[in-house]
Amino acid sequence: MRADFHTHPLAHRYYYEGIRPADLTERDKKDIVCVLQLSVERGLDAVAVTDHDLALSGLWARQYALENRMPLRVVPGCECELYFMEEYVHFLALNLAHPLDYTSSTPPEELAAQVRSQGGILILAHPMAYRSEKVYRALKTTVQGVEYRNGAQELNGRLSWQKILEGDRYRGLRLHNSDYHYLKRTCSPRTMPSEQRKAYNEMDVADFVRIFGPERFSP
């Protein structure tokens, strides 16, 4: 199966203002549905909705996909921003059952514990974007995986971390994600740069279910 574990239907909406809305607007919902449809057209079997510091969109997306019987497994998540080692570091919290309780000053270990308590996993997002490998080395035992390739970062010339992880004999998940930010163009893969359109993970169904479990909710 094909899965992309890093998408932003709301792009940077609410993020720069530091807002975490209690409810989604109709515009928010429309944009989320568009990215779900786009994911199906990309040939994905699963997609994680990981808006910035906002789990609400992913939780809504999962329920929408179930109720509308979409041929797509939605993994609710969010991209969490913490201030760590004197820079802002991003984490993908995946398979959430409800929103997390954290601020930018929350220790990564505490965030990881919250995610695990919900049956989720924590991934270090785009390590190639940070100033040095020290961030990865400090966090590699805290997270369950590392985003070794990121489509958005590759658009900016920051390439794969595969050799670094192989050299370090990293045993966690190694993910290749799009980091696609939907900007209200059209619901078509043709509008996506190839670096993002072709960014996904090939997984065995059994491995996916082992990590993310069977479908949690029913319509």
C-alpha positions, -999 to +999 in steps of 0.1 A: +000+000+000+010+036-006+009+062+022+019+098+026+022+108+063+026+146+060+000+169+044-014+203+052-049+209+038-050+242+056-015+251+045-003+277+071-038+288+082-040+296+119-003+287+123+014+320+121-012+336+143-007+308+169-045+300+168-059+266+176-096+269+167-122+248+185-142+243+154-135+241+116-151+265+092-168+254+060-138+267+041-116+245+062-137+214+056-138+221+018-100+223+016-096+191+037-120+172+014-100+185-016-068+171-003-085+138+005-097+136-031-063+146-044-048+117-023-071+092-039-062+105-074-025+102-065-031+065-060-026+066-022-042+040+001-036+061+032-028+097+040-021+115+073-036+150+077-010+169+098-019+206+099+004+228+119-003+225+157-039+215+148-052+179+153-088+189+146-085+188+108-071+153+108-098+140+132-125+155+111-109+142+079-109+106+092-146+107+101-154+123+068-136+096+049-154+069+069-188+084+065-184+089+028-168+055+023-137+069+006-112+043-006-086+059+017-074+053+052-070+087+070-044+089+098-053+119+121-023+138+132-006+172+135+028+188+130+039+200+164+064+228+168+087+227+199+116+250+207+145+226+213+183+231+212+178+268+204+157+262+173+122+254+163+119+216+156+089+200+140+074+166+149+047+146+132+023+132+158+004+104+140-027+083+148-042+107+173-075+101+190-079+136+203-059+169+203-026+171+223-019+195+252+015+212+246+032+245+240+065+252+222+083+248+255+070+213+261+099+188+263+100+163+234+099+134+258+066+147+272+051+152+238+061+117+228+045+103+260+012+120+252+012+106+216+020+071+228-008+073+254-032+077+225-018+048+205+001+071+182+037+075+171+060+105+169+082+112+139+110+138+136+100+159+106+125+171+079+158+168+098+176+182+068+160+216+076+178+220+109+212+236+115+231+204+123+227+167+129+228+173+166+190+177+167+185+142+152+211+127+174+195+141+205+160+130+195+165+097+177+156+076+208+126+098+216+109+095+183+097+063+165+108+074+131+125+100+110+113+117+078+144+110+057+129+125+025+105+155+023+091+167-010+088+203+001+124+204+014+136+188-019+120+217-038+143+239-018+174+218-025+176+199+008+181+163-002+176+128+013+190+118+047+191+081+037+229+079+039+230+096+073+205+071+087+222+041+071+255+053+085+240+056+119+222+022+116+190+039+125+163+012+132+132+033+135+107+041+107+122+060+077+095+080+059+093+097+026+065+123+027+052+151+005+047+179+031+022+192+007+005+226+016-028+230-003-030+265-016-065+264-032-054+258-068-074+227-079-080+193-065-057+177-090-023+160-087-012+179-119-009+210-097+016+193-074+053+195-081+067+160-089+088+161-058+056+160-038+033+141-060+057+111-060+065+113-023+049+084-005+059+052+014+054+017+001+042-005+030+028-039+036-007-038+049+003-059+078+030-034+088+006-005+085-020-022+107+007-032+132+017+005+135-016+023+132-041-004+142-074-013+125-098+014+118-107+030+151-140+047+143-171+035+124-195+058+105 
